[in-house]
Amino acid sequence: MQINDIESAVRKILAEELDNASSSSANVAATTDNGHRGIFTNVNDAIAAAKAAQEIYRDKPIAVRQQVIDAIKEGFRPYIEKMAKDIKEETGMGTVEAKIAKLNNALYNTPGPEILEPVVENGDGGMVMYERLPYGVIGAVGPSTNPSETVIANAIMMLAGGNTLYFGAHPGAKNVTRWTIEKMNDFIADATGLHNLVVSIETPTIESVQQMMKHPDIAMLAVTGGPAVVHQAMTSGKKAVGAGPGNPPAMVDATADIDLAAHNIITSASFDNDILCTAEKEVVAESSIKDELIRKMQDEGAFVVNREQADKLADMCIQENGAPDRKFVGKDATYILDQANIPYTGHPVEIICELPKEHPLVMTEMLMPILPVVSCPTFDDVLKTAVEVEKGNHHTATIHSNNLKHINNAAHRMQCSIFVVNGPSYVGTGVADNGAHSGASALTIATPTGEGTCTARTFTRRVRLNSPQGFSVRNWYLRNWY
């Protein structure tokens, strides 16, 4: 070998070694936390960290994704009661018991990588395979009604697909959200050595959410919140999964088991003081069973107010812009009655009142334990009214009936993302009594954008691979493609 050739070879080896060292350093930097625990001072730094982490995470084996999910599930297990109490204390909404149930649902009913199995077709034309790939860094926004629950469920779904995520916390739940993200980063780092798979910023604001939505390194948006922020996501120019408003009716016909219907409706509507967007917001019942249903609901802990008192509640709890007043969202029924100076006995968990369908308490998604009852002469009228008061949101509806035709007709007409038959609405979110399985958790219900109840599939791209010369065990057929 000539001297010049030797020098060229040495230069090439040294260059390769330097490139490898640089790449290794980049990997170390991207997987080093530097004391942030996923929380940064500004949006740009947070997203940069999540992007660097995703570059590494997407190439890891599926087994590593499962390790990440397992670390989240096991890590939070001892903290569930603490988190529930902290959420209640910071937001002032709902009940600790309901939040424990929702946290368990988010942690242990949210499917991971196991639902992303490839789909294969084969035959004489060879093999076609469909797989699910990550988008990259997903920008998520959560509500104050389910802060830690949404962080956990979103993280499991998105990380299962190989993504990382930036989470825009609601300012009304920023402390518990930050704690959840920091602990999640600790659990993941201890299990896998990976950092910044989930990131956020120290002081969340509306402006920071807007900045995140416009950031070029955010590949996709997932928004669980009010109509304004969902609209902003849908008009951002990025792929968006949006959970819009709802006003779920509970239909009750003359064939229903009234005892069961009353139990399910009050148990579900009072669950976490009605802050779930899926919860029953009004009852639409056939006139022939309406009085019996109201009596049975009283037996389940509901308190009946008259029309004058209902009008007073509407004036107090609905703002001039037509939105429910946050001072009463998720508050106990007794607190609302006390503030309205309405006398009551016992400890009611729900306020019920018979009202016409046009009343503001019927037509407003109240997010508090106030449940109007609208009566109709026939089931056809019940269904027509339910469609009207649901306002075309196609979010959630329930029916209590033993008439299969009524059930089928209602499901067809309502066209909701969640439709529950003879049960409490919360089963549609995955919550169930005594640990029973009610399907995958549904903390993000993307009705406006069409995904419905979201899983890891929602946050992956479907790709297709064709192999014209194979593979099929059933036959042997090589087509001449050249």
N, C-alpha and C positions, 0 to 999 in steps of 0.2 A: 504494500500500500504506500502511495506517495505521501510526502509530508503534508501537502495541501489537503489530501483526502483525509488524513488523520485529524488535522485541525478542524475540518468541516464536521467530521464525525463527533469530535469532542464538543464542539459548539452546539451541535444538535442535541446531544445527551444532556448538556448543561441546561439548554433551553427547556427541554422536556421536564427536567427536574425542577426548574424554577416555576414552570406552569403548574406542576403537580403541587408544589408547596403553596403557591398562591391559591389554588383551588381548595386545598386543605384548610388554609387559613380562613378563606371565605366561609367554608362550611362551619368551622368552629365559631366564627363571629356570628353566623346566622343562628346558631343553636346555643348561643350564650345569652343569658338573661341580663347580665350587668345590673342586677338589683331591681329591675323594673317589675317583675312578676306579672307581666302583661299589661301594666298600666303606664302610659306615657303622658308627657305634658301637652302634646299637640297631636293633631290628626295625622299629619304627614309622617312623623316618626313612628307612630303606631302602625300605620298601614305599611310603611317600609319594612318594619320588623315582621309583620305578618306575611308579606310577600317573600322576604328572604327565607322565612321558615317554611313556606309552602313549596318553594323550589326544592327543598330537601325532603319534605314530608311526602310529596307526591311520588317520589321514587322509592319510598320505603315499602317493604312487603305488606300485604294485607294483614298479616299477623301483627304488625306494629300498630296498625289502626285499631285492631281489636284490643291490644294492650292499652292504648290510649283510652278507649271507651271503658274498659274494665277498671282502669285507674280512677276515672271519674265516678263510676258507680260505687266502687268500694270506698273511695276517699270521702265522699259526702255522707256515707251511711251514718256515721256517729253524729253528724251535725244537723240532721233533718229537723229535729225539734227546735234547736237554736235558731236555725234559719227561719222557720215559721214564725217564731216569736219576734225575731228582728224585722221581718217583713211587716208584720202587724204593727209593731211599734213605730217604724219609720213612715209607713204609708197611712196608718190609721184606718185601714180598710179591712173588711172581712173578719174571719175568725181563724184562730191558730189551728183548730182541728181540721178545717178545710184545707188550709195551706199545707199541713202535713200530708194530707191525701194527695194534693196536687204535686208536691215535691216527689213523693214516692212514684206517682204516675210518670212524671218527667224522667226520673232516673231509671226506672225499671220496666217501663212499658214502651220506651222509645227504641225501635229496632236500629241495629247498627249495620255493619258491612254484610251481614248475612242475607239481607234482602236485595243485594246488588249482584246476584248470581247472573252469569251470562246466559243469553238465550241463543240456541243453535237450531238452524234448519239445515237439512241436507237432502240430497237426491241426485238425480242424473246430472244436474248442473253444478255439482260440487257442494261446498259448504258455505253457509252464510252464518256469521256470528255477530251478535249485538252485545256490546258491553257498555258500562257506565263509567264516564271519566269526570274528573273534577273540573269546575269552572276556574278555580284559582282562589283569590281572596273574595269572600262574600261579605258585603256590608249589611248588617242586621240592626234593626231598631226594635226595642221592646217596650211594653207598657208598664205602668206602675202597678197595675192590677195583678200581674204575674211576673215580677221581675226576675228572681232567681230561677223560677221554673222555666221561663223562656230562654234564659242564658243556657241552662242545662240541656233542654230539649234541642235547641238550635245547635249547640256544640256537638251533641251526639250525632245528629243527622248530618251536619255539614262535614265534620271530621271523618265520619264513616265513609264519605264519598271522596276523601283525599283533599278537601279544601281546608283553608284556614279562615278565620273570621274576625272582622272588626265589629264590636258590639256597641251600638249607641244607646247608652243607658238613659232611662227616663229621669229627668232631674228630681222628680219626687221620690225616687228609689235609688239614688246614686250610691249611697253608702253600702247598702246590702248588695247591690249589683257589683260594686267594686270588690267587696269582700269575696263574693262568689267567684269572680274572674281570677283574683289572686290565688285563692285556694285551688282552683282548677289547674292553674299553671304549676303550682307546687306539686299536685298529684301526678300530673303528666310528666314533669321533669324527673321526679323521683323514680317513676316507672320506666321511662324511656330515654331520658337525657335530652329530650326535645323541649324547646322553649318557644313562647310567643305564638302558639297555635291559635290562641284566643287573645285578642287585645282590646283595649279601650283607652280612654283618656281620663285624667284626674277630675276635670270639671266639665261634665257634659252640658251642652247647650243646644238650642235649636240651630244656631249657626254652625256648630260643629257637625250636626247631622247633615245639614245642607252641603257643607264642604266635603264630607265623606261621600255623599251621593254623586258628586261631580268628579271625584278623584279618578284619574285615569287608570290606577291600579286596582280599582274595585271592579270586579268582573260581573257581579250580580248583586241584586238587592233583595232582602227579605224583611218586610215591614209588618210588624204586629202593633197596631196603634189606631189612632183616630183617623177619620176620613181625610183630614188635611195632609197628614204625613204620608198616607197611602197614595193619595193623588199625586203628591210630589214625587214619590218613587216611580209611579206609573208614567209620569211625564219626563223622567230623567234621561231617557234615551238608552238606558240599560235594561237588560232583562230583569223584570221585577216580579216577585211573588208578594202579593198584597192581601192582607187580612182586613176586609172591610167591615162596615157596620152590620148589625143585625137587630131584629126586634121579634124574637121567637114566640110564636103563639103555641099554646097547648090546647088542642082540640079535644072535646069530650062529647061523644054521641050518646044516644039513649041506650045503646047496648053495652056500654062500658061497665066494668066492675068499679063502682063508685068508690068503695073503700080503698081499693088499690090506686085508683086515679088520684084521689085526694092525698093519699100518703106520698105518692111519687111526686106530685106537683109541688107540695109544700116542702118536702125534704130537699128537692132539687132547687127550687126557687130561693130557698133560704140558705143554701150551701154557699159559704163565703159571702153571705149577705148580698147575693144576686149580682156580684161583679163580673161573673163569667159572661162573655158575649153569647154563649150558647144557652144560658139559663132562660127559663120560662119568664117572659116579660108581660104576658097577658093570657087569660084563659078565655076561650070561645066555646060555649057550651050550648047544647040543645036545651030549650026552655023547660021541657018536661022533667029534666033531671037537675036543673040548675040549683034549686033550693036545697035539694039533698046534698049536692056536691059542696055547696057553701057550708052546710052544717058539718059535713065530714072534714072539710078543711079546717074548720074551727077546732074540731077534735084533735087535729094534727098540730095545733099551735098557732093558727092564724087568728087575727083580730079584725073584725068587720067594722069599717067606718061608714058613715052615711054620706050622701051626695055633698052636703054642705062641707063636711070635714074633708072629703076627697078634693073638692075645689080648693080648700085651704092648703092642702098638701101640694097641689099642683102649683099654686102661687108661690109657695115657699121653696119648693125643690126644683123648679124649672126656671132657668134664667130668661131674660128678655130675648136672647138670641135663639131660644128654643132648645138649648142643651141642658142636661141635668147639672145642677149646682154641685161642684166638687165637695162642698162642705158636707153633703149628705150621701155622696157616692160610697157604697160599701159600708155604711154605718148600720148599727143595730136598729131593728124596728122600734125598740123602746126609746132609743135616742131621738129618732125622727118624731115619734109621737110626743115626747117631752118637749121638743123644740117647737112643735105646733100647738102646744097646750091642749092636746087631746087626751082626756082621761082614759085609762084602760085598767084592766085587771090582769093578774098573773104576769107571765113573762112571754109575751107574744114574739114569735120569730118572723112573722110575715104580716103585712097589712093588706087586707083585701077589701074590695069595694065594687059594687055593681055599677057599671057605667056604660054609656053608649059608646059605640066604636069611634066616634069623632073626638072623644075627650082627649086632652093632651097627655094624660097619664097612660092612655092606651097607645097613642101614636108615637110616643117618645121612648127611646131605649133608655130606661131609667137607671139601670145599674145600681139599684138599691132595693130593699125588701118591700116594695109596693107592687101589688099584683091585682090589676083590674080584672073584673069578670064581665064579659059581654055575652048576653044570651040571644039565641036565634031560634026561630020556630022549627026549622028542619035542618037536617044535616047538610043539604045543599047550601043553605044559607050560612051554616057554620063554616063550610069550606070557602065559600065566596068571601066571607068576612075575614077569615084567617089569611087568605091571599092578600087582601087589601091592607090589613094592619101590618103584615110582614113587609110591605112596601117594596116588594120586588128585590129584596136583598139576596134571596136564595141562600140564606145562611143556615138557619136551624129551625126545625119545627118538630113538634111531638103530637102524637094522637093516642087517645085512649078509647078503644073500641074493640068489640068482638065481631064486627062485621067486616069480612075480608074485602068486600067490594069497596066499602068506605075507606079502608086502609090503603088499598091499592090506588084508588082515585085520588086520595089526598097526597100520597107520595108522588104521583104523576104530576098533579097540579102545582104542588109547592116547589118541586125541583130544587131542593135544598142540599147543601153540602153535607149536612147531618140531618137525618130523619130517624126519630126514635119512636118505636111502637110499644105502647103499654109499659113504659119505663121512665125513669127520671132522665132529663136531658143530659146530665153530666156523664152518663155512660158513653155518649157520643164523643167525649174527650178522652176516653180510656179509663176514667175513674169508675170504680165499682165497689160494692159492699164486700167486706170480708176477704179482700184480696182477689176476688174473681177477675178473670181476664175479660176485658171489654174492647179488645183490639188495641192497635198502636195508639200511643198518646197523641193528642191533637192539640198542641199549644199554638200552632199557626194554622189557621183555617183560611186558605186563600180562595175565597169565593170570587172576588172581582176578576182575578187573573186566571181562574179556572182550574187550579190545581187541587182544590178541595183540601182535605186534611193531609198535611204534608208529612213526608217521610224522607229518608236519605235519597230515595229516587228523585225527589223533587229538585235536589241540589246537585245533580249530576247530568252531564250531557250524554245522550244516547248516540253511540257511534256504530258503524257497520263495517265488518270485514268480510270480503268475498275471497274464497279460494276455489277457483273453477275446476281444478284437477283433483279435488278431494276436500273433505274426508268423509266417507260413508262406509260403515261396516256392513250395511244391508246389501250393498251391491258394489261391483267393480266396473267402473265405466270411465275411461279416459277420453275426453273430448279433444279433438285436434284443434287447438286454438291458434295454430300458426300455419 
